[in-house]
């Protein structure tokens, strides 16, 4: 069978994958602090006799768009976002430190600060616990102040500081849990340059219009590769008929 079939097959396969990636991005256009997934491919020439013009599509890089999404002021004291590049630390489901930009917190029955998805928010010294009967006030440096609601002394008390980090462009990868993890394992040091913005949430960085255009483009490219596969099959059948006539 002509090698054209395999060339078109690899093209169709990766266009379908790219379309699935774009569809997932579109599905998360309203997810707070969602970072768009990226998938890139490259052409790989085939080395060998009789195939100098054959080029296959192979995976190149898989990553995410780390750019900041729009910030929306909510006025809710339990909301927060990061106003600069960086992430804050949480304890993942596996017990290891992971990172996110999806701000906002709740307090459980023991006063432990958690994200709205239930993950423990990590401070520089571990989990942050807020005493009962107090109101939380967040600072731009990530400081967590507890203000007593009753009593003569209502001075704010520092109970912890949210750990914020600023990794390099290749330090993190995006896990299937939606969190960001350190390549090779381990943790990142706190960075004082990362700033917190209280009463604010970060929106998804997915451009819905651009993603829709990409979906249309991927669909057309997929159809083109399928037609090439069908043409290759027809050529093979016609060649077989000619040989049988001889």
C-alpha positions as CSV (number, residue, x, y, z in Angstrom):
1,X,0.0,0.0,0.0
2,X,1.3,3.5,-0.8
3,X,3.2,5.2,2.0
4,X,0.9,8.2,1.4
5,X,-1.7,6.4,3.6
6,X,0.6,6.4,6.6
7,X,1.6,10.0,6.1
8,X,-2.1,11.1,6.1
9,X,-2.9,8.9,9.0
10,X,-0.3,10.6,11.3
11,X,-1.6,13.9,10.2
12,X,-5.2,13.0,11.0
13,X,-4.3,11.5,14.3
14,X,-2.5,14.6,15.5
15,X,-5.2,17.0,14.2
16,X,-7.7,15.0,16.2
17,X,-5.5,15.3,19.3
18,X,-5.1,19.0,18.7
19,X,-8.8,19.4,18.3
20,X,-9.4,17.6,21.6
21,X,-7.0,19.9,23.4
22,X,-8.7,23.0,22.0
23,X,-12.1,21.5,23.0
24,X,-10.9,21.1,26.5
25,X,-9.7,24.7,26.6
26,X,-13.1,25.9,25.4
27,X,-14.8,23.8,28.1
28,X,-12.8,25.7,30.7
29,X,-13.2,29.2,29.4
30,X,-15.2,30.0,32.6
31,X,-12.9,28.1,35.0
32,X,-11.1,30.5,37.4
33,X,-7.3,30.8,36.7
34,X,-7.4,28.0,34.1
35,X,-4.3,27.9,31.9
36,X,-4.8,26.8,28.3
37,X,-3.2,23.5,27.3
38,X,-0.8,23.6,24.4
39,X,0.3,20.9,22.0
40,X,2.9,21.3,19.3
41,X,4.0,18.9,16.6
42,X,6.9,18.7,14.1
43,X,7.7,17.1,10.8
44,X,10.0,14.1,10.9
45,X,11.6,13.2,7.6
46,X,11.9,9.5,6.9
47,X,15.5,8.3,6.2
48,X,15.8,5.4,3.9
49,X,15.9,4.1,0.3
50,X,12.8,5.2,-1.7
51,X,11.5,7.6,0.9
52,X,13.4,10.9,0.7
53,X,10.2,12.9,0.4
54,X,8.3,11.1,3.2
55,X,7.6,13.3,6.3
56,X,5.6,12.1,9.3
57,X,4.0,14.1,12.1
58,X,5.4,13.4,15.6
59,X,4.8,14.9,19.0
60,X,7.1,17.8,19.8
61,X,6.1,19.6,23.0
62,X,3.1,19.5,25.4
63,X,2.7,22.4,27.8
64,X,0.5,25.2,28.9
65,X,0.0,28.9,28.4
66,X,1.2,30.5,31.7
67,X,0.0,34.0,30.8
68,X,-2.2,35.7,33.4
69,X,-5.9,35.8,32.8
70,X,-8.1,38.9,33.4
71,X,-8.5,39.9,37.0
72,X,-12.0,40.5,38.3
73,X,-12.7,42.4,41.5
74,X,-15.4,40.6,43.5
75,X,-15.5,42.4,46.8
76,X,-15.6,39.0,48.5
77,X,-13.0,38.9,51.4
78,X,-12.4,35.2,50.9
79,X,-11.4,35.7,47.2
80,X,-7.8,36.4,46.2
81,X,-5.7,36.4,43.1
82,X,-2.0,36.8,42.2
83,X,-1.3,40.1,40.5
84,X,2.1,39.1,39.2
85,X,3.7,36.0,37.7
86,X,3.8,33.1,40.1
87,X,1.7,30.5,42.0
88,X,0.7,29.7,45.5
89,X,1.3,26.4,47.2
90,X,-1.3,23.8,48.1
91,X,-1.2,20.2,49.3
92,X,-2.2,18.0,46.5
93,X,-4.4,14.9,46.9
94,X,-1.2,12.8,47.1
95,X,0.0,14.8,50.0
96,X,2.8,16.5,48.0
97,X,3.1,20.2,47.5
98,X,1.6,21.5,44.3
99,X,0.9,24.9,42.9
100,X,-2.1,26.8,41.5
101,X,-3.4,30.3,40.8
102,X,-7.0,29.5,41.5
103,X,-7.5,31.8,44.5
104,X,-10.2,31.9,47.1
105,X,-10.4,30.1,50.4
106,X,-12.7,28.5,53.0
107,X,-12.1,27.5,56.6
108,X,-13.0,24.0,57.7
109,X,-14.3,23.0,61.1
110,X,-10.8,23.2,62.6
111,X,-10.0,26.6,61.1
112,X,-7.7,25.2,58.4
113,X,-7.4,27.3,55.3
114,X,-8.5,25.4,52.2
115,X,-9.2,26.1,48.6
116,X,-12.8,25.9,47.4
117,X,-11.9,22.5,46.0
118,X,-10.9,21.3,49.4
119,X,-7.1,21.4,49.1
120,X,-5.0,22.7,52.0
121,X,-3.4,26.1,51.4
122,X,0.3,25.9,52.4
123,X,2.1,28.6,54.3
124,X,5.8,29.1,54.6
125,X,5.8,26.9,57.6
126,X,3.0,24.4,56.6
127,X,-0.8,24.5,56.7
128,X,-2.4,27.7,58.0
129,X,-4.9,27.6,60.8
130,X,-7.1,30.5,61.7
131,X,-8.4,30.8,65.3
132,X,-12.2,30.6,65.8
133,X,-14.0,33.9,66.5
134,X,-11.7,35.9,64.2
135,X,-12.0,37.6,60.9
136,X,-9.4,36.9,58.2
137,X,-7.5,39.8,56.5
138,X,-5.1,39.1,53.6
139,X,-2.1,41.2,52.8
140,X,-0.4,41.7,49.4
141,X,2.6,39.8,50.7
142,X,0.4,36.8,51.4
143,X,0.2,37.4,55.1
144,X,-2.9,36.0,56.9
145,X,-4.1,38.2,59.8
146,X,-6.7,37.1,62.3
147,X,-8.8,39.9,63.8
148,X,-10.7,39.0,66.9
149,X,-14.4,39.7,66.7
150,X,-14.9,40.1,70.4
151,X,-12.9,41.3,73.4
152,X,-11.0,44.4,74.3
153,X,-8.0,43.5,72.2
154,X,-8.9,43.4,68.5
155,X,-5.5,44.0,67.1
156,X,-4.7,41.8,64.0
157,X,-2.6,38.8,64.7
158,X,-0.3,37.2,62.1
159,X,-1.2,33.5,61.9
160,X,0.6,32.6,58.7
161,X,1.8,33.6,55.3
162,X,0.6,32.0,52.1
163,X,3.6,30.5,50.3
164,X,3.9,32.1,46.9
165,X,6.5,31.0,44.3
166,X,7.8,32.3,41.0
167,X,9.1,29.3,39.0
168,X,11.1,29.4,35.8
169,X,9.4,28.8,32.4
170,X,10.4,25.1,32.4
171,X,10.2,24.3,36.1
172,X,6.5,23.2,36.2
173,X,4.3,20.8,34.3
174,X,0.5,20.7,34.4
175,X,-0.8,17.5,36.0
176,X,-4.1,15.7,35.2
177,X,-5.4,17.1,38.5
178,X,-5.2,20.6,37.1
179,X,-2.4,21.5,39.5
180,X,1.1,22.4,38.6
181,X,4.0,20.2,39.8
182,X,7.8,20.6,39.8
183,X,9.5,18.8,37.0
184,X,11.6,16.0,38.6
185,X,9.8,16.4,42.0
186,X,10.6,18.5,45.0
187,X,9.3,22.0,46.0
188,X,10.0,25.6,45.1
189,X,11.3,28.3,47.5
190,X,9.0,31.1,48.5
191,X,9.4,34.3,46.5
192,X,8.7,37.7,48.1
193,X,8.2,39.4,44.7
194,X,4.9,37.6,44.0
195,X,2.0,39.8,45.1
196,X,-1.5,38.8,46.3
197,X,-4.6,40.8,45.3
198,X,-7.4,40.5,47.9
199,X,-11.1,40.4,46.9
200,X,-10.2,39.4,43.4
201,X,-10.3,36.3,41.2
202,X,-8.4,35.5,38.0
203,X,-10.4,34.4,35.0
204,X,-9.3,31.8,32.5
205,X,-6.7,32.9,30.0
206,X,-8.5,31.0,27.1
207,X,-9.5,33.3,24.2
208,X,-12.8,31.8,23.2
209,X,-12.9,33.4,19.8
210,X,-9.4,32.2,18.9
211,X,-10.1,28.7,20.2
212,X,-13.3,28.5,18.0
213,X,-11.3,29.5,15.0
214,X,-8.7,26.8,15.9
215,X,-11.5,24.2,16.2
216,X,-12.7,25.0,12.7
217,X,-9.1,24.9,11.3
218,X,-8.4,21.5,13.0
219,X,-11.6,20.1,11.7
220,X,-10.8,21.1,8.1
221,X,-7.2,19.7,8.4
222,X,-8.6,16.5,9.8
223,X,-11.0,16.1,6.9
224,X,-8.2,16.8,4.4
225,X,-6.1,14.1,5.8
226,X,-9.0,11.6,5.8
227,X,-9.6,12.4,2.1
228,X,-5.9,11.8,1.4
229,X,-6.3,8.4,3.1
230,X,-9.3,7.6,0.9
231,X,-7.5,8.7,-2.2
232,X,-4.5,6.5,-1.3
233,X,-6.9,3.5,-0.8
234,X,-8.5,4.2,-4.2
235,X,-5.1,4.4,-5.9
236,X,-4.1,1.1,-4.3
237,X,-7.4,-0.6,-5.6
238,X,-6.9,0.7,-9.1
239,X,-3.3,-0.4,-9.2
240,X,-4.4,-3.9,-8.1
241,X,-7.0,-4.0,-10.9
242,X,-4.4,-3.0,-13.5
243,X,-2.0,-5.7,-12.3
244,X,-4.8,-8.4,-12.4
245,X,-5.6,-7.4,-16.0
246,X,-2.0,-8.0,-17.0
